[in-house]
Amino acid sequence: MSRRRSASYGGQARGAREGRILKLTVNGEAYEHRGDGTLLSLLDEMGVDPERVAAMLNDRVVPKAERGTAHLAPGDRVELLTFAPGG
C-alpha cells in the first residue's frame, strides 16, 4: 500500500489556487478549505493563532517558519495541537 503525499513545500498548491475547495481532514474531522492552499491560510481561516499551535501535515511536524509555504492537497490530514497552561 503506497502512502499519498501532499504537494512539496514551496510547490504549487493543487486545488485552492484554481478556485476550488480543498477537502481535508483536520483533527479527524472533514473540513473544506477555501483559502490559498497553505497551512498558514488554513490556520487563519479557522481562526487559530499560529503562535499558539503545533501543526502536523500528514504525520510530519511543520515548523512555524514553513507554514506559509506548506501547501495542502486534497485528502491531506492536518492535526492541530494547542497548549493550555495548567498545573
WOJOWO-V887956 format. One record per backbone hydrogen bond with DSSP energy under -1.0 kcal/mol. CO is the residue of the C=O (numbers start at 1). NH is the residue of the N-H. If there is no record, write none. Layout:
CO/NH + CO/NH
This chain:
8/11 + 15/18 + 15/20 + 16/19 + 22/33 + 23/75 + 24/31 + 25/78 + 26/29 + 29/26 + 31/24 + 33/22 + 37/72 + 38/42 + 39/43 + 40/44 + 41/45 + 42/46 + 43/48 + 44/47 + 49/52 + 54/81 + 55/62 + 56/79 + 60/57 + 63/66 + 64/67 + 66/69 + 67/40 + 69/10 + 69/71 + 70/39 + 73/76 + 76/25 + 77/58 + 78/27 + 79/56 + 81/54
